[in-house]
């Protein structure tokens, strides 16, 4: 099962790497994730900070509610 998932992930990564627009979006998303991780690492209560970051991500995916 994991071989199959790894194969799908590799295929998707190759397709994304060949498309310049998708690559730009991927870089932007990676920078956002790195920013969130940096913010979580700087907090005293990391679990709570991670929960807030997850809630922000869910809200963005649901259309900004």
C-alpha positions in Angstrom: 0.0 0.0 0.0 2.7 2.5 0.9 4.6 1.7 -2.3 1.4 2.6 -4.3 1.0 5.9 -2.3 4.7 6.7 -2.7 4.4 6.1 -6.5 1.4 8.4 -6.7 3.2 11.1 -4.7 6.3 10.9 -7.0 4.1 11.1 -10.1 2.3 14.2 -8.8 5.6 15.9 -7.8 6.9 15.3 -11.3 3.8 16.8 -12.9 4.0 19.8 -10.6 7.6 20.3 -11.3 7.0 20.5 -15.1 4.3 23.2 -14.8 5.8 26.7 -14.1 2.5 28.1 -12.8 2.0 25.1 -10.4 5.6 25.5 -9.3 5.0 29.1 -8.3 1.9 28.2 -6.4 3.8 25.4 -4.7 6.6 27.7 -3.6 4.0 30.2 -2.3 2.3 27.5 -0.3 5.6 26.2 1.1 6.6 29.7 2.2 3.2 30.0 4.0 3.7 26.7 5.7 7.2 27.7 6.8 5.9 30.9 8.2 3.3 29.1 10.2 5.9 26.6 11.5 8.1 29.5 12.5 5.3 31.1 14.4 4.4 27.9 16.2 8.0 27.3 17.2 8.2 30.7 18.8 5.1 30.2 21.0 5.2 29.0 24.6 2.3 26.7 24.2 3.1 25.0 20.9 0.1 22.7 20.9 -2.3 25.6 21.2 -0.4 27.6 18.5 -0.6 24.5 16.2 -4.3 24.3 16.8 -4.8 27.9 16.0 -2.8 27.5 12.8 -4.8 24.5 11.8 -8.1 26.5 12.4 -6.8 29.3 10.2 -5.9 26.8 7.4 -9.4 25.2 7.6 -11.1 28.6 7.5 -9.1 29.5 4.4 -10.0 26.3 2.7 -13.7 26.8 3.5 -13.7 30.3 1.9 -12.6 32.6 4.7 -15.3 32.0 7.2 
